[in-house]
Amino acid sequence: MYFSPQKTDTIQFWVLNIASFLAQLTIAMVNLALVYHLRQVFSLGADGIGLAASISPATYLIFCILLAPYTIHFRPRHLVQLSLAGMAVAVLLFATTKSLPVAYLALALYGGFMSLLWPQIEGWFSRGKEGASLNRVANAFNFSWSFGVGVSSYIAGLLVELSTTMPFYVSLLLFAVVFLIIFISSALVPGIRAVQSEHLDNKVNEKVDQSTPLRFYAWTGIIALYSGMSIILTIFPLYAQDVLKISESETGLLLLIRGVATCLSFLALGRLEFWHFKKRYIFLVQILFAVSCLLATGFTKPLPYAFFFLVFGFLCAFAYDQSMFHGASGSINRSQRMIIHEVLLTIGTILGAVGGGYIYEKLSFSRLLFIVALAALVLVGIEMAVAAVWQRRKR
């Protein structure tokens, strides 16, 4: 069956976005469900849950780094399919075990196999794209996965109220669906099936790197914002249960607000170019994040948190966009740049889960938010100082 290059590109666009939506819906559902599962089945406290929740991000980070020199030699669709199958096996093991060490092993495998998913999809859809074209495909992808996260929060809350294992069994079905989408589209569309490894593509086309240094500021911002994201997704559900005294589905509804805000922000940012290659917007996002965390330290009711999640959803989308766009722009090694992007947001995720769990257990949620805000302000202050010194040296 013949498809023109334009038709092939359109089909690939939709295949990768639908796959990203379903995959992230599944992953986010698993991530939220494991918080309740670890508390109910293994009787872990907030610090123990934070530590356990950091296992898969830690192995994700480690394998992203270890496999980076090798993944560029494989076709992205093969690595994505391997990732989906491996994560399904790991989730099944986690859902069925009553042994805490085996649960930890399952979480480690889960993160390891996930390292073959997102960097490959991100490198795949962004290959050959620059400027407005890169912004369009990147934000379509960002909308897809963030919509999955937003929807998953409420679905996971409903399923957990039935059983803490129910979300895991539903996730097995969804992983299978995503696997089939990639497999069938590759079988039917020769252009998708023919996508080469990144190493071979660069060798054939003799590409030259033209990267922007703004990626370093954006990468610092993604660490800060994703530490906040991790606290919201891992520690806030415990705080909501312990202090706010709201149900899992009500917590899921609050988290849904953040998800919707992130989705809508990605849609808007995909149509706007004013922020491209401008470091002041990178710094502004980080400052607003710190200020919003400071304001949230005084919240004691669910409704103000709804506003906080709304603002945070926008800021998180902006920071993610800045990191992905400035990291990919001008680069010939897209999958490796996406690995850096994923590694750094994972570092933020681990810091939020482990550090957040410990601080919440020892102090309080408001103190935790204050510490996060202070750290974010210090970080952006250092970035601005470095930028000022760099500007003087250029003159």
N, C-alpha and C positions, 0 to 999 in steps of 0.2 A: 504494500500500500504506500503510495507516494503522498508526502506532505511538503508544501513549500517551506523554505526556511522561516518565513514570517509566521505561517500556521504552526510550525513546530515550536517556535518560540512562545507563541500564545498558549499552546497546549501545555508546554513545560511550565509556564508561568502559573497556570491554574493547578496543575498536578502538585507542584511544590508548595503552593499556598494552602491547598486543601490538606495535604499531608502534614504540613506544619501546624495547622489549626488542630487537627485530630491528635497529633503526637503530643503537642504541648498541653492540650486538654487532659490527656491521659496522664502525662508526667506530673502536672500540677495537682491533679486529683489524688494521685499516689502520695505526693509530698504532703498534702494536707491531711490525708487519712492516716498516714503513719504517725502523726503527732498524737492523735487520739488512740490509735492502736498500741503504741508504746506505753501510754499511760494506763490503759485498761488491761492489757494482756500481761505486760511486764512490770507494771507498777513503778514506772520511772518518774522522777520529779522533773522540774523544768530544766535543771542543769544537765541531767542525764538524757533528756529528750533532745536538748540542744546539741549535746555531744554526738548522739546517735544520728541526728538529722544532718550533721556535718560530714558523716562518713562518705556518703555518695558524692557530695560536692568535692571532697578531698581526693577520692580516687578518680573522679572526673578530671580534676586539675592535673593530677599526676600522669594519667594516661594521655591527656591532651599533649602534654610536654614530651613524654616518652615516644609517642607514636608520630609526632609531627614530621620527623625526617622520612618516615615510611609511607604515610597515607597519601602523599602527593603522587605516588607511583601507582595508585589504584583508581579505578573508575568510581566516582562518588556514589552511584546507585548501589554498587555492591557493598560498600561500607555502610550505607544507610540501612540496607536490608539486614546485614549482620547485626547492626546495632539494635534494631527492633526485635529480632529473634532473641538476642541475649538479654535484653531488658525484660522481656516477657518471662523468660526462665527465672530470672532473679526475683521478679515480683511474685511469681508462684511459690518460690522457695520461702520468701518472707511471710507470705500469707498463711502458709501451712505449718510453719515451725512453731514450737513452744520453747525452743532453746534460744536464749539471748545471744550467745556467741554465733549461732547459725544465722540469726536475724542480722547481726552485724556483718557477717560474710555476704549475705544476700544484698545488703545495702552497698557493700563495697563492689560487688559484681555489677550491680545496677548502675552505679556511677561510671565504672570502667567501660561498659558497653555504650553508655550515653555519649562518651567522648568521641565516638565514631558518627554521631548523628548531626549535631548542630553545626560544627565547623565545616562539615562536608556540604550540608544544604546551603549554608551561607556563601561558601566559596563557589558552589554550583550556580546559584541564581545570579550572583554578581559578576560572574566571569564575562569579560568583554564590555562591561558597562562603566560609564563615567558620567560625572555631572548630574544633570536632570534625570537622565535615564537610570543611573545608579540610585538616585534618591527615590525614584518611582518604584523600582522593584524592591528596594530595601524596605520601604515603608509599607508596601503591600505585604511583604513577609512579616514585618513587625506587627501589622494589624492582625494578621492571621494567628500568630502564636499568642499575642496578648489577648485576643478575643477568646482563644482556648483557655487561657488562664482565668479570665473573668468568669466564663461560664462554669468552669470546673469547680470554683469555690462553692457555689450554691449547690451544684449537683453532688459534690463530695459531702457537704453538710447533710443533705437529705439521705444519702446512702449510709453514712455513718450512724444516723439515728436508727437505721434498720439493723446494721451490724458493722463493726469496724473492719471486717474482712470483705464486705460487699464491694467497696470501691476497687479493691485489688482484682477481684474476679471480672468486674466490668472492664477494667483496664486491659486484661488479657485479650478480650474480644476486640477492643479498639486498636491495640498494637497489631493484631492480625489484619484488620481492615486497612491500616496504613501500609503494611507490607504488601498487600495485594494491589493497592493503588499504584505503588512504585513498580511492582512486577508486571502488571497488565499494561500500564502505559509504556513501559520499556519494550514490551513484546510487540505492541501494536504500532508504535511510532519509531521508525528507524532513526530519526534525528536525535531522539532521547537516548536510544540504545547506543548510538555512536559517540556520545559525549566521552572524550578521552580523559586520561589522568591529567592533572594540572602540570606535572613535569613535562609530559610529552607535548601538551598544548603550547607551553612557553618555548620549548625547543623548536617547534615547527614554525611559530610565528615571530620568533626573535624579538620578544618584547623588552622594553627598557623601563626601569623603575623610576617613577616621578612622585614619590610619596611626599606628604605634607608633615612638618614637625608638630602641627596642632594636634596630631593624634595622641601625643604624650599627655597633654592637659586633659583631653577627653577620656583617656584611659584611667587617669587618676580619679576623675569624676565618677566613672562607672563603679570603682571600688567603693566609694562613699555611698552612692545611691543604692547599691545592691546590698550593702550591710544593712541599710534601712529596710529594704525589701525583705531580706531574710528575717529580720525582727518582726515585721508585720505578718509574714506568713507562718513563722514558726513559734514565736513567743506571744504575739497578740492573742491567738486562739486560747492559750492557757490563761492569760490575764482576763480575757472575756469570760471564761468559765469560772475562774477563781474570784474575781472582784466585781466585774460588771454583772455577773449572774445571768447571762443570756445563753440561749440554746446554740447548738452547733449550726443549725440552719440560719439562725439570726446572725451569727458570726460570719457565715458564708455570704449572707446578703450584704453585710458591711464590706467584706473583701471584694464582692462583686462591683461595688461602687468604684473601687480603685481600678479594677479590671476594665470597666467601661470607660473610665476617664483616660486610661492608657490607650485603649483602642481608638477612641475619638481623636486623641492627640496625634497618634501615628497617621491617621487619615489626613489631618490638617497639615502636619509637618511634611507629608509627602507632596503637598501642593505648594509649599513655600520654600523659598531659597534664600531668604534674607540672612539666615544663620550660617550659611555655608562659609567655611574658612574664616570665621570671625571668633577670636578667642574670648571676647567680652561676654558672649552668650554662654560659653562654656563655664566661665567663672560665675555668671549670674545664676545659673541653674543650681550650682552647688551652694551659693549663699542663701538662696530661697529655701533650699532643702533644710539647711541648718536653722533658719528662722522659723520654719513651720514646725520643726521638732521642738524648738523652744516653746512655742505657743501651745503645743500639745501636752506639755508637761503639766498643765493646769486642768486638763480634761478629766472628768470623773463620770460622765454619762456617755451612752452609745452615740447620741446624735452629733455631738461635736467631733467625734472620731470619723463620722461619715464625711464631714467637711475636710478633715485632715487627709483622709484617703483620696478624696477627690483631687486635692492639690498635689498630693504625692504622686498620684497616677499620672498627672501631666508632667511633673518634673522627672519622673522615672523614664517616661517615654522620650523626653528631650535628651536626657543624658545617654540613653541607650542609642538613640539616633546619632548623636554627636560622636560617640565611640565607634560605631559601625561605619558611618560615612567617612570620617576623617582617617580611620584605619584602613579602609579599602581604597580610598581615592589615590590614584596613581600607582598603586601597588600591582606587581605582576604575580606575587604569591598570595592570592586572595585567601586560600584555605588556611595558610599559616598565619596571616593577619587575623583571620576570624578565630583561630586557636588562641592568639594573644588576647583578643577581645573576650573570649569565653573564659580563659584562665583568670583574667583580672576580675570579671564579675563573679567568678566562683570564689576567689579570695575574699571578696566582699561578703558573699553568701556565708562562707565559713566563719568569718569574723563575727557576723551578725548572729549566727546560730549558737556558736560556742560562747563567745563573749557576752552576747545578749542573755543567753540562758543562765549563765553564772551571775551576772549583775542583777537580773530579775529575781533570782532565788535569794541572793544576799541582801539586796536593797529593795527596789520597787520598779514598776514600769516607768513611772515619771522620771526617776533618777536615771534610768537606762536611756530614755530619750534625751535627757540633758547632756549626758556623756557623749552620745552620738552627735548631738548638735555642736558641742565644743570641739570634738575631734574633726568634724567637717570644716569648721571655721579655721582651725589651725592648718588643715590640709590645703584649703583654697588660698590661705594667706601665703603659704610657702610657694604655691604655684604662681601666684601673682608676683612675688618677689623674684622668682626665677625668670619669669617673662620679662620683667623690667630690666634685669641684668642682661639678658639675651638681646633685648632691643638696643641697649646702650652699646653693646659690643658690635652690633651690626652697623651702627652709625660710625 
